[in-house]
Amino acid sequence: IKAPSTAIFDMYWDLDKRSCADPLFYHGRIIENSGPQTRVEHLSFKPVWPAGPRDFCNLLHWRILEDGKTIVVASSGIEHPECPKIKGVTRAKLVVSGFVIEPLADNT
């Protein structure tokens, strides 16, 4: 992807933009902000046959490394009183997840 790492991260972090990068993403809302880099979010995803719709309640944290260009994201599924299970939707459990967004050699 020819874009700065911050632009790619923004597509992930901004729930209004997430569906542009993930066609299965249905809806998301921020449950709680625990600072500018940490939050609890509720995410819903469209069903993929033969399974039904799924949702997640996750704690996420991100950080820009010292180079100013590499972004690390870590997340884990949690239970939260403002993120109850929804009838007819399977609550998926994210044990632990993470990824790194870093520029290519040509700095894109």
VODORO-625889 format. One record per atom (N, C-alpha, C): residue number from 1; residue in one letter; chain; atom name; x, y, z. Coordinates in Angstrom, 2 decimals. Each point is the difference from the previous one (the first is absolute). Example, Ala and Ser with C-alpha at 12.3 -4.5 7.8 and 13.67 -1.06 7.14 Angstrom:
BEGIN
+-----+-----+-------+------+---------+---------+---------+
:   n : res : chain : atom :       x :       y :       z :
+-----+-----+-------+------+---------+---------+---------+
:   1 :   A :     A :    N :   13.19 :   -5.69 :    7.80 :
:   1 :   A :     A :   CA :   -0.89 :    1.19 :    0.00 :
:   1 :   A :     A :    C :    0.90 :    1.20 :    0.00 :
:   2 :   S :     A :    N :   -0.35 :    1.05 :   -0.72 :
:   2 :   S :     A :   CA :    0.82 :    1.19 :    0.06 :
:   2 :   S :     A :    C :   -0.77 :    1.09 :    0.73 :
+-----+-----+-------+------+---------+---------+---------+
This chain:
BEGIN
+-----+-----+-------+------+---------+---------+---------+
:   n : res : chain : atom :       x :       y :       z :
+-----+-----+-------+------+---------+---------+---------+
:   1 :   I :     A :    N :    0.86 :   -1.17 :    0.00 :
:   1 :   I :     A :   CA :   -0.86 :    1.17 :    0.00 :
:   1 :   I :     A :    C :    0.90 :    1.23 :    0.00 :
:   2 :   K :     A :    N :   -0.15 :    0.83 :   -0.97 :
:   2 :   K :     A :   CA :    0.81 :    1.23 :   -0.08 :
:   2 :   K :     A :    C :   -0.69 :    1.10 :    0.79 :
:   3 :   A :     A :    N :    0.30 :    0.03 :    1.27 :
:   3 :   A :     A :   CA :   -0.57 :    1.01 :    0.90 :
:   3 :   A :     A :    C :    0.85 :    0.03 :    1.26 :
:   4 :   P :     A :    N :    0.04 :    1.13 :    0.69 :
:   4 :   P :     A :   CA :    0.72 :    0.05 :    1.27 :
:   4 :   P :     A :    C :   -0.65 :   -0.94 :    1.02 :
:   5 :   S :     A :    N :    0.80 :   -0.52 :    0.91 :
:   5 :   S :     A :   CA :   -0.52 :   -0.92 :    1.01 :
:   5 :   S :     A :    C :   -1.12 :    0.64 :    0.81 :
:   6 :   T :     A :    N :    0.07 :    1.30 :    0.23 :
:   6 :   T :     A :   CA :   -1.05 :    0.67 :    0.77 :
:   6 :   T :     A :    C :   -1.34 :    0.00 :   -0.74 :
:   7 :   A :     A :    N :    0.03 :    0.09 :   -1.33 :
:   7 :   A :     A :   CA :   -1.25 :   -0.03 :   -0.78 :
:   7 :   A :     A :    C :   -0.61 :   -1.40 :    0.03 :
:   8 :   I :     A :    N :    0.84 :   -1.02 :   -0.06 :
:   8 :   I :     A :   CA :   -0.50 :   -1.38 :    0.07 :
:   8 :   I :     A :    C :   -0.58 :   -0.26 :    1.38 :
:   9 :   F :     A :    N :    0.69 :    0.45 :    1.04 :
:   9 :   F :     A :   CA :   -0.51 :   -0.18 :    1.36 :
:   9 :   F :     A :    C :   -1.34 :    0.71 :    0.18 :
:  10 :   D :     A :    N :   -0.15 :    1.18 :   -0.57 :
:  10 :   D :     A :   CA :   -1.24 :    0.76 :    0.12 :
:  10 :   D :     A :    C :   -1.19 :   -0.78 :   -0.57 :
:  11 :   M :     A :    N :    0.21 :   -0.76 :   -1.08 :
:  11 :   M :     A :   CA :   -1.08 :   -0.82 :   -0.57 :
:  11 :   M :     A :    C :   -0.45 :   -1.07 :    0.99 :
:  12 :   Y :     A :    N :    0.92 :   -0.45 :    0.84 :
:  12 :   Y :     A :   CA :   -0.31 :   -1.01 :    1.00 :
:  12 :   Y :     A :    C :   -0.62 :    0.62 :    1.26 :
:  13 :   W :     A :    N :    0.59 :    1.08 :    0.50 :
:  13 :   W :     A :   CA :   -0.40 :    0.59 :    1.27 :
:  13 :   W :     A :    C :   -1.33 :    0.74 :   -0.10 :
:  14 :   D :     A :    N :   -0.26 :    0.65 :   -1.13 :
:  14 :   D :     A :   CA :   -1.24 :    0.76 :   -0.19 :
:  14 :   D :     A :    C :   -1.10 :   -0.97 :   -0.42 :
:  15 :   L :     A :    N :   -0.92 :   -0.29 :    0.92 :
:  15 :   L :     A :   CA :   -1.03 :   -0.99 :   -0.27 :
:  15 :   L :     A :    C :   -0.92 :    0.39 :   -1.15 :
:  16 :   D :     A :    N :   -0.11 :    1.28 :   -0.31 :
:  16 :   D :     A :   CA :   -0.81 :    0.42 :   -1.14 :
:  16 :   D :     A :    C :    0.68 :   -0.34 :   -1.33 :
:  17 :   K :     A :    N :    1.29 :   -0.23 :    0.02 :
:  17 :   K :     A :   CA :    0.75 :   -0.33 :   -1.21 :
:  17 :   K :     A :    C :    0.33 :   -1.49 :   -0.12 :
:  18 :   R :     A :    N :   -0.19 :   -0.75 :    1.08 :
:  18 :   R :     A :   CA :    0.44 :   -1.40 :    0.04 :
:  18 :   R :     A :    C :   -0.57 :   -0.84 :   -1.14 :
:  19 :   S :     A :    N :   -1.26 :    0.23 :   -0.37 :
:  19 :   S :     A :   CA :   -0.62 :   -0.82 :   -1.05 :
:  19 :   S :     A :    C :    0.65 :    0.23 :   -1.36 :
:  20 :   C :     A :    N :    0.70 :    1.11 :   -0.19 :
:  20 :   C :     A :   CA :    0.72 :    0.23 :   -1.26 :
:  20 :   C :     A :    C :    1.12 :   -1.01 :   -0.18 :
:  21 :   A :     A :    N :    0.60 :   -0.44 :    1.09 :
:  21 :   A :     A :   CA :    1.10 :   -0.96 :   -0.04 :
:  21 :   A :     A :    C :   -0.46 :   -1.43 :    0.27 :
:  22 :   D :     A :    N :   -1.14 :   -0.17 :    0.65 :
:  22 :   D :     A :   CA :   -0.50 :   -1.33 :    0.35 :
:  22 :   D :     A :    C :   -1.46 :   -0.11 :   -0.41 :
:  23 :   P :     A :    N :   -0.30 :   -0.66 :   -1.13 :
:  23 :   P :     A :   CA :   -1.38 :   -0.08 :   -0.48 :
:  23 :   P :     A :    C :   -0.93 :   -0.79 :    0.91 :
:  24 :   L :     A :    N :    0.53 :   -0.79 :    0.93 :
:  24 :   L :     A :   CA :   -0.85 :   -0.75 :    0.92 :
:  24 :   L :     A :    C :   -0.35 :    0.79 :    1.26 :
:  25 :   F :     A :    N :    0.68 :    1.12 :    0.20 :
:  25 :   F :     A :   CA :   -0.29 :    0.85 :    1.16 :
:  25 :   F :     A :    C :   -1.39 :    0.61 :   -0.16 :
:  26 :   Y :     A :    N :   -0.83 :   -0.14 :    1.04 :
:  26 :   Y :     A :   CA :   -1.36 :    0.52 :   -0.06 :
:  26 :   Y :     A :    C :   -0.16 :    1.29 :    0.80 :
:  27 :   H :     A :    N :    0.43 :   -0.04 :    1.27 :
:  27 :   H :     A :   CA :   -0.21 :    1.15 :    0.87 :
:  27 :   H :     A :    C :    0.99 :   -0.06 :    1.16 :
:  28 :   G :     A :    N :    0.35 :    1.15 :    0.51 :
:  28 :   G :     A :   CA :    0.86 :    0.05 :    1.17 :
:  28 :   G :     A :    C :   -0.32 :    1.22 :    0.84 :
:  29 :   R :     A :    N :    0.23 :   -0.13 :    1.29 :
:  29 :   R :     A :   CA :   -0.18 :    1.16 :    0.88 :
:  29 :   R :     A :    C :    1.03 :   -0.08 :    1.12 :
:  30 :   I :     A :    N :    0.41 :    1.17 :    0.42 :
:  30 :   I :     A :   CA :    0.95 :    0.09 :    1.10 :
:  30 :   I :     A :    C :   -0.78 :   -0.07 :    1.31 :
:  31 :   I :     A :    N :    0.35 :   -0.95 :    0.83 :
:  31 :   I :     A :   CA :   -0.66 :   -0.20 :    1.29 :
:  31 :   I :     A :    C :    0.64 :    0.90 :    1.05 :
:  32 :   E :     A :    N :    1.32 :    0.06 :   -0.02 :
:  32 :   E :     A :   CA :    0.72 :    0.76 :    1.03 :
:  32 :   E :     A :    C :    1.37 :    0.41 :   -0.54 :
:  33 :   N :     A :    N :    0.36 :    1.24 :    0.21 :
:  33 :   N :     A :   CA :    1.36 :    0.47 :   -0.29 :
:  33 :   N :     A :    C :    0.78 :    0.03 :    1.30 :
:  34 :   S :     A :    N :    1.17 :   -0.61 :   -0.02 :
:  34 :   S :     A :   CA :    0.87 :    0.00 :    1.18 :
:  34 :   S :     A :    C :    1.25 :    0.81 :   -0.26 :
:  35 :   G :     A :    N :   -0.11 :    0.97 :   -0.86 :
:  35 :   G :     A :   CA :    1.13 :    0.83 :   -0.40 :
:  35 :   G :     A :    C :    0.02 :    0.09 :   -1.51 :
:  36 :   P :     A :    N :    0.90 :    0.80 :   -0.55 :
:  36 :   P :     A :   CA :    0.01 :    0.20 :   -1.45 :
:  36 :   P :     A :    C :    0.43 :   -1.23 :   -0.80 :
:  37 :   Q :     A :    N :    0.62 :   -0.99 :    0.65 :
:  37 :   Q :     A :   CA :    0.50 :   -1.16 :   -0.72 :
:  37 :   Q :     A :    C :   -0.63 :   -1.32 :    0.45 :
:  38 :   T :     A :    N :   -0.98 :    0.05 :    0.88 :
:  38 :   T :     A :   CA :   -0.60 :   -1.21 :    0.54 :
:  38 :   T :     A :    C :   -1.51 :    0.16 :    0.06 :
:  39 :   R :     A :    N :   -0.71 :   -1.04 :   -0.43 :
:  39 :   R :     A :   CA :   -1.46 :    0.06 :    0.07 :
:  39 :   R :     A :    C :   -0.60 :   -1.40 :    0.01 :
:  40 :   V :     A :    N :   -1.27 :   -0.05 :    0.42 :
:  40 :   V :     A :   CA :   -0.82 :   -1.20 :   -0.10 :
:  40 :   V :     A :    C :   -0.99 :    0.27 :   -1.13 :
:  41 :   E :     A :    N :   -0.13 :   -0.96 :   -0.91 :
:  41 :   E :     A :   CA :   -0.92 :    0.19 :   -1.11 :
:  41 :   E :     A :    C :   -0.84 :   -1.25 :   -0.23 :
:  42 :   H :     A :    N :   -1.21 :    0.23 :   -0.51 :
:  42 :   H :     A :   CA :   -0.90 :   -1.08 :   -0.39 :
:  42 :   H :     A :    C :   -0.04 :   -0.01 :   -1.52 :
:  43 :   L :     A :    N :    0.33 :   -1.14 :   -0.61 :
:  43 :   L :     A :   CA :    0.04 :   -0.13 :   -1.44 :
:  43 :   L :     A :    C :   -0.96 :   -1.08 :   -0.46 :
:  44 :   S :     A :    N :   -0.77 :    0.27 :   -1.05 :
:  44 :   S :     A :   CA :   -0.91 :   -0.97 :   -0.59 :
:  44 :   S :     A :    C :    0.42 :   -0.28 :   -1.44 :
:  45 :   F :     A :    N :   -0.12 :   -1.27 :   -0.39 :
:  45 :   F :     A :   CA :    0.40 :   -0.41 :   -1.34 :
:  45 :   F :     A :    C :   -1.14 :   -0.73 :   -0.70 :
:  46 :   K :     A :    N :   -0.07 :    0.18 :   -1.30 :
:  46 :   K :     A :   CA :   -1.03 :   -0.63 :   -0.82 :
:  46 :   K :     A :    C :    0.20 :   -1.51 :    0.01 :
:  47 :   P :     A :    N :   -1.09 :   -0.74 :   -0.19 :
:  47 :   P :     A :   CA :    0.13 :   -1.46 :   -0.04 :
:  47 :   P :     A :    C :    0.68 :   -0.46 :   -1.29 :
:  48 :   V :     A :    N :    0.70 :   -1.12 :    0.11 :
:  48 :   V :     A :   CA :    0.58 :   -0.67 :   -1.16 :
:  48 :   V :     A :    C :   -0.55 :   -1.42 :    0.02 :
:  49 :   W :     A :    N :   -0.73 :   -0.35 :   -1.03 :
:  49 :   W :     A :   CA :   -0.64 :   -1.30 :   -0.05 :
:  49 :   W :     A :    C :    1.01 :   -1.11 :    0.22 :
:  50 :   P :     A :    N :   -0.25 :   -0.98 :    0.81 :
:  50 :   P :     A :   CA :   -1.26 :   -0.35 :    0.64 :
:  50 :   P :     A :    C :   -0.14 :    0.55 :    1.42 :
:  51 :   A :     A :    N :    0.94 :    0.81 :    0.45 :
:  51 :   A :     A :   CA :   -0.06 :    0.55 :    1.36 :
:  51 :   A :     A :    C :   -0.87 :    1.25 :    0.03 :
:  52 :   G :     A :    N :   -0.42 :    0.36 :    1.19 :
:  52 :   G :     A :   CA :   -0.80 :    1.21 :    0.20 :
:  52 :   G :     A :    C :    0.88 :    1.19 :    0.33 :
:  53 :   P :     A :    N :   -0.63 :    1.13 :    0.34 :
:  53 :   P :     A :   CA :    0.77 :    1.20 :    0.35 :
:  53 :   P :     A :    C :    0.80 :   -0.20 :    1.29 :
:  54 :   R :     A :    N :    1.09 :    0.73 :    0.11 :
:  54 :   R :     A :   CA :    0.89 :   -0.07 :    1.16 :
:  54 :   R :     A :    C :    0.21 :    1.39 :    0.56 :
:  55 :   D :     A :    N :    0.29 :    0.05 :    1.28 :
:  55 :   D :     A :   CA :    0.43 :    1.27 :    0.59 :
:  55 :   D :     A :    C :    1.12 :   -0.25 :    1.00 :
:  56 :   F :     A :    N :    0.69 :    1.07 :    0.33 :
:  56 :   F :     A :   CA :    1.14 :   -0.05 :    0.91 :
:  56 :   F :     A :    C :   -0.09 :    1.16 :    0.98 :
:  57 :   C :     A :    N :    0.52 :   -0.20 :    1.20 :
:  57 :   C :     A :   CA :    0.22 :    1.08 :    0.95 :
:  57 :   C :     A :    C :    1.49 :   -0.05 :    0.32 :
:  58 :   N :     A :    N :    0.75 :    0.99 :   -0.48 :
:  58 :   N :     A :   CA :    1.46 :   -0.04 :    0.07 :
:  58 :   N :     A :    C :    0.59 :    1.20 :    0.71 :
:  59 :   L :     A :    N :    1.12 :   -0.24 :    0.65 :
:  59 :   L :     A :   CA :    0.85 :    1.05 :    0.55 :
:  59 :   L :     A :    C :    1.16 :    0.17 :   -0.97 :
:  60 :   L :     A :    N :    0.22 :    1.22 :   -0.49 :
:  60 :   L :     A :   CA :    1.07 :    0.28 :   -0.97 :
:  60 :   L :     A :    C :    0.96 :    1.05 :    0.54 :
:  61 :   H :     A :    N :    1.26 :   -0.16 :   -0.37 :
:  61 :   H :     A :   CA :    1.01 :    1.01 :    0.32 :
:  61 :   H :     A :    C :    0.94 :    0.10 :   -1.19 :
:  62 :   W :     A :    N :    0.42 :    1.21 :   -0.32 :
:  62 :   W :     A :   CA :    0.94 :    0.21 :   -1.10 :
:  62 :   W :     A :    C :    1.11 :    0.94 :    0.44 :
:  63 :   R :     A :    N :    1.11 :   -0.07 :   -0.75 :
:  63 :   R :     A :   CA :    1.15 :    0.84 :    0.33 :
:  63 :   R :     A :    C :    0.82 :    0.23 :   -1.26 :
:  64 :   I :     A :    N :    0.51 :    1.22 :   -0.15 :
:  64 :   I :     A :   CA :    0.95 :    0.30 :   -1.08 :
:  64 :   I :     A :    C :    1.40 :   -0.18 :    0.57 :
:  65 :   L :     A :    N :    0.82 :   -0.78 :   -0.69 :
:  65 :   L :     A :   CA :    1.35 :   -0.26 :    0.48 :
:  65 :   L :     A :    C :    0.91 :    1.22 :   -0.21 :
:  66 :   E :     A :    N :    1.20 :   -0.09 :    0.55 :
:  66 :   E :     A :   CA :    0.93 :    1.14 :    0.01 :
:  66 :   E :     A :    C :    0.33 :    0.53 :   -1.39 :
:  67 :   D :     A :    N :   -0.12 :   -0.84 :   -1.04 :
:  67 :   D :     A :   CA :    0.32 :    0.48 :   -1.35 :
:  67 :   D :     A :    C :   -1.07 :    0.96 :   -0.53 :
:  68 :   G :     A :    N :   -1.14 :    0.08 :    0.71 :
:  68 :   G :     A :   CA :   -1.07 :    0.91 :   -0.39 :
:  68 :   G :     A :    C :   -0.84 :   -0.47 :   -1.16 :
:  69 :   K :     A :    N :    0.29 :   -1.20 :   -0.52 :
:  69 :   K :     A :   CA :   -0.71 :   -0.51 :   -1.18 :
:  69 :   K :     A :    C :   -0.62 :   -1.37 :    0.21 :
:  70 :   T :     A :    N :    0.51 :   -0.75 :    0.95 :
:  70 :   T :     A :   CA :   -0.48 :   -1.36 :    0.26 :
:  70 :   T :     A :    C :   -1.05 :    0.03 :    1.10 :
:  71 :   I :     A :    N :   -1.15 :   -0.62 :   -0.28 :
:  71 :   I :     A :   CA :   -1.11 :   -0.02 :    0.96 :
:  71 :   I :     A :    C :   -0.26 :   -1.44 :    0.40 :
:  72 :   V :     A :    N :   -0.09 :   -0.24 :    1.31 :
:  72 :   V :     A :   CA :   -0.28 :   -1.33 :    0.54 :
:  72 :   V :     A :    C :   -1.37 :    0.05 :    0.66 :
:  73 :   V :     A :    N :   -0.84 :   -1.00 :   -0.30 :
:  73 :   V :     A :   CA :   -1.35 :   -0.09 :    0.56 :
:  73 :   V :     A :    C :   -0.14 :   -1.35 :    0.69 :
:  74 :   A :     A :    N :   -0.53 :   -0.01 :    1.22 :
:  74 :   A :     A :   CA :   -0.26 :   -1.23 :    0.74 :
:  74 :   A :     A :    C :   -1.44 :    0.04 :    0.50 :
:  75 :   S :     A :    N :   -0.65 :   -1.17 :    0.00 :
:  75 :   S :     A :   CA :   -1.38 :   -0.04 :    0.48 :
:  75 :   S :     A :    C :   -0.30 :   -1.37 :    0.61 :
:  76 :   S :     A :    N :   -1.04 :    0.00 :    0.83 :
:  76 :   S :     A :   CA :   -0.44 :   -1.22 :    0.66 :
:  76 :   S :     A :    C :   -1.49 :    0.13 :    0.29 :
:  77 :   G :     A :    N :   -0.71 :   -1.11 :   -0.08 :
:  77 :   G :     A :   CA :   -1.42 :    0.00 :    0.32 :
:  77 :   G :     A :    C :   -0.21 :    0.12 :    1.50 :
:  78 :   I :     A :    N :   -1.02 :    0.76 :    0.37 :
:  78 :   I :     A :   CA :   -0.33 :    0.17 :    1.42 :
:  78 :   I :     A :    C :   -1.51 :   -0.04 :    0.17 :
:  79 :   E :     A :    N :   -0.43 :   -0.11 :    1.25 :
:  79 :   E :     A :   CA :   -1.41 :    0.18 :    0.33 :
:  79 :   E :     A :    C :   -0.14 :    1.39 :    0.58 :
:  80 :   H :     A :    N :   -1.08 :    0.68 :   -0.37 :
:  80 :   H :     A :   CA :   -0.22 :    1.37 :    0.47 :
:  80 :   H :     A :    C :   -1.51 :    0.17 :    0.19 :
:  81 :   P :     A :    N :   -0.43 :    0.62 :    1.10 :
:  81 :   P :     A :   CA :   -1.44 :    0.14 :    0.26 :
:  81 :   P :     A :    C :   -0.74 :    0.79 :   -1.08 :
:  82 :   E :     A :    N :    0.67 :    0.87 :   -0.73 :
:  82 :   E :     A :   CA :   -0.65 :    0.78 :   -1.05 :
:  82 :   E :     A :    C :    0.12 :   -0.66 :   -1.38 :
:  83 :   C :     A :    N :    0.40 :   -1.26 :    0.01 :
:  83 :   C :     A :   CA :    0.16 :   -0.75 :   -1.25 :
:  83 :   C :     A :    C :   -0.68 :   -1.37 :    0.17 :
:  84 :   P :     A :    N :   -1.32 :   -0.02 :    0.23 :
:  84 :   P :     A :   CA :   -0.68 :   -1.27 :    0.25 :
:  84 :   P :     A :    C :   -0.13 :   -0.82 :   -1.28 :
:  85 :   K :     A :    N :   -0.19 :   -1.30 :    0.19 :
:  85 :   K :     A :   CA :   -0.23 :   -0.88 :   -1.14 :
:  85 :   K :     A :    C :   -1.34 :    0.36 :   -0.65 :
:  86 :   I :     A :    N :   -0.08 :   -0.20 :   -1.31 :
:  86 :   I :     A :   CA :   -1.20 :    0.33 :   -0.77 :
:  86 :   I :     A :    C :   -0.64 :   -1.29 :   -0.48 :
:  87 :   K :     A :    N :   -1.30 :   -0.13 :    0.21 :
:  87 :   K :     A :   CA :   -0.72 :   -1.20 :   -0.42 :
:  87 :   K :     A :    C :    0.13 :   -0.17 :   -1.52 :
:  88 :   G :     A :    N :    0.33 :   -1.22 :   -0.42 :
:  88 :   G :     A :   CA :    0.14 :   -0.30 :   -1.41 :
:  88 :   G :     A :    C :    1.37 :    0.29 :   -0.59 :
:  89 :   V :     A :    N :    0.90 :    0.53 :    0.83 :
:  89 :   V :     A :   CA :    1.36 :    0.32 :   -0.45 :
:  89 :   V :     A :    C :    0.98 :   -0.80 :    0.87 :
:  90 :   T :     A :    N :    0.93 :   -0.68 :   -0.64 :
:  90 :   T :     A :   CA :    1.00 :   -0.78 :    0.73 :
:  90 :   T :     A :    C :    1.11 :    0.92 :    0.50 :
:  91 :   R :     A :    N :    0.24 :   -0.02 :    1.30 :
:  91 :   R :     A :   CA :    1.08 :    0.80 :    0.59 :
:  91 :   R :     A :    C :    1.31 :   -0.75 :   -0.23 :
:  92 :   A :     A :    N :    0.84 :    0.54 :   -0.82 :
:  92 :   A :     A :   CA :    1.32 :   -0.58 :   -0.24 :
:  92 :   A :     A :    C :    0.94 :    0.45 :    1.11 :
:  93 :   K :     A :    N :    0.99 :   -0.80 :    0.28 :
:  93 :   K :     A :   CA :    0.95 :    0.32 :    1.06 :
:  93 :   K :     A :    C :    1.39 :    0.13 :   -0.61 :
:  94 :   L :     A :    N :    0.51 :    1.20 :    0.02 :
:  94 :   L :     A :   CA :    1.36 :    0.27 :   -0.46 :
:  94 :   L :     A :    C :    0.93 :   -0.22 :    1.19 :
:  95 :   V :     A :    N :    0.83 :   -1.03 :   -0.07 :
:  95 :   V :     A :   CA :    0.89 :   -0.30 :    1.12 :
:  95 :   V :     A :    C :    1.09 :    1.07 :    0.06 :
:  96 :   V :     A :    N :    0.76 :    0.12 :   -1.06 :
:  96 :   V :     A :   CA :    1.00 :    1.06 :   -0.11 :
:  96 :   V :     A :    C :    0.29 :    0.20 :   -1.49 :
:  97 :   S :     A :    N :    0.21 :    1.24 :   -0.38 :
:  97 :   S :     A :   CA :    0.27 :    0.32 :   -1.39 :
:  97 :   S :     A :    C :    0.91 :    1.21 :   -0.06 :
:  98 :   G :     A :    N :    0.68 :    0.13 :   -1.09 :
:  98 :   G :     A :   CA :    0.83 :    1.18 :   -0.19 :
:  98 :   G :     A :    C :    0.53 :    0.07 :   -1.41 :
:  99 :   F :     A :    N :    0.44 :    1.17 :   -0.38 :
:  99 :   F :     A :   CA :    0.62 :    0.17 :   -1.30 :
:  99 :   F :     A :    C :    0.88 :    1.23 :    0.02 :
: 100 :   V :     A :    N :    0.86 :    0.08 :   -1.00 :
: 100 :   V :     A :   CA :    0.93 :    1.10 :   -0.15 :
: 100 :   V :     A :    C :   -0.22 :    0.63 :   -1.37 :
: 101 :   I :     A :    N :   -0.09 :    1.31 :   -0.04 :
: 101 :   I :     A :   CA :   -0.07 :    0.74 :   -1.26 :
: 101 :   I :     A :    C :    1.33 :    0.75 :   -0.11 :
: 102 :   E :     A :    N :    0.76 :   -0.32 :   -1.04 :
: 102 :   E :     A :   CA :    1.29 :    0.65 :   -0.17 :
: 102 :   E :     A :    C :    0.23 :    0.36 :   -1.46 :
: 103 :   P :     A :    N :    0.77 :    1.05 :   -0.24 :
: 103 :   P :     A :   CA :    0.25 :    0.40 :   -1.39 :
: 103 :   P :     A :    C :    0.87 :   -1.01 :   -0.73 :
: 104 :   L :     A :    N :   -0.17 :   -0.06 :   -1.31 :
: 104 :   L :     A :   CA :    0.87 :   -0.80 :   -0.85 :
: 104 :   L :     A :    C :    1.33 :    0.73 :   -0.17 :
: 105 :   A :     A :    N :    0.92 :   -0.61 :   -0.70 :
: 105 :   A :     A :   CA :    1.33 :    0.59 :   -0.17 :
: 105 :   A :     A :    C :   -0.06 :    1.39 :   -0.63 :
: 106 :   D :     A :    N :   -1.00 :    0.25 :   -0.87 :
: 106 :   D :     A :   CA :   -0.09 :    1.33 :   -0.63 :
: 106 :   D :     A :    C :   -0.81 :    0.98 :    0.85 :
: 107 :   N :     A :    N :   -0.22 :   -0.38 :    1.28 :
: 107 :   N :     A :   CA :   -0.65 :    0.87 :    0.98 :
: 107 :   N :     A :    C :   -1.49 :    0.23 :   -0.26 :
: 108 :   T :     A :    N :   -0.67 :   -0.98 :   -0.65 :
: 108 :   T :     A :   CA :   -1.45 :    0.10 :   -0.18 :
: 108 :   T :     A :    C :   -0.68 :   -1.15 :    0.68 :
+-----+-----+-------+------+---------+---------+---------+
